[in-house]
Amino acid sequence: MSVRNAILGLLAQKPRHGYELHAAFSAVVGGAAWDVKPAQIYTTLDRLEESGLVQTKSDLGEGREPDRRIYAITRDGREALKGWFDDGVPTEHQRDEFYVKLMIGLVSGEADPARIIQNQRSRLYQDLHDATTLRDRYDPHAEMAQILLVDKAIMHLEADLRWLDMIEMRLEAIKDQPLAEVEIRKRGRPRKAGSTSALPQPNGAEAVHHE
């Protein structure tokens, strides 16, 4: 969804061909931070065109190769883009792979939860070091947008480290609590009270009904 709407926004700035869109997207968000392949750009453009949100226009007379397709945003595309700008962005913080790993480790008994936490802490510290190093390479006079994005990543990493500390303090309490069990329901429809059932008989014999 973000790539789709980013393409609409870039086309709202001016018509572009696919290669320009890929380069512009990488320049805006930082290629290393969000790697989008050219094939994804073209696939998204095809879907946007099928939906009537973009259209192709002739490349003739613009000083470019005449066989390249130039994409432009339509009126419906601008309305879709406006809707994106007007809405908030949903977060996925509760879909956390580490959380799932820790819970499965507790349920299965196949791993030491304390070790899982420590391994994750080591990974977060390495990621924090890498992000800080990357941020310090940017020029604040020319690359402030990239610095803001890396700062967001750093703040999330720092919050995750604090969260691990909280988990360690509450780990014994989690172990003492019963983990949820799913009730397995029998398959098939339940019989109605007072209903009769016909029992199959061998050799085509007539069924016997039981009250």
TAPEFEN-V344056 format. One record per pair of residues at least 6 apart in sequence whose C-alpha atoms are under 8 Angstrom apart, sorted by the first residue. I is the first residue (numbers start at 1). GAP is how many residues later the second one is. Records with the same first field share a line. If there is no record, write none. Layout:
I = GAP / GAP
//
This chain:
3 = 38 / 41
4 = 40 / 44
5 = 76 / 79
6 = 19
7 = 14 / 18 / 38
8 = 45 / 46 / 65 / 69 / 70 / 73
9 = 72
10 = 11 / 14 / 15
11 = 60 / 61 / 62
12 = 60 / 61 / 66
14 = 58
15 = 55 / 56 / 57 / 58
16 = 54 / 55 / 56
17 = 51 / 52 / 53 / 54
18 = 20 / 23 / 24 / 51 / 52 / 53
19 = 19
21 = 20
22 = 14 / 15 / 16 / 19
25 = 6
26 = 8 / 9 / 10
28 = 117
29 = 117
30 = 116
45 = 9
48 = 6
49 = 6 / 7
52 = 22 / 24 / 25
53 = 20 / 21 / 22 / 23 / 24 / 25 / 27
54 = 17 / 18 / 19 / 20 / 23
55 = 16 / 17 / 18 / 19
56 = 13 / 14 / 15 / 16
57 = 12 / 13 / 14 / 15
58 = 8 / 11 / 12
59 = 6 / 7 / 8 / 9 / 10 / 11
60 = 6
98 = 22
102 = 11 / 14 / 15
105 = 6 / 7 / 8
106 = 6 / 7 / 69
107 = 72
114 = 54
117 = 47 / 51
121 = 40 / 43
124 = 33 / 36 / 37
127 = 30
128 = 26 / 29 / 30
131 = 19 / 22 / 23
132 = 18 / 22
134 = 16
135 = 11 / 12 / 15 / 16
138 = 6 / 8 / 9
140 = 7
194 = 17
195 = 16
196 = 13 / 14 / 15
197 = 12 / 13
198 = 9 / 10 / 11 / 12
199 = 8 / 9 / 10
200 = 7 / 8
201 = 6 / 7
//
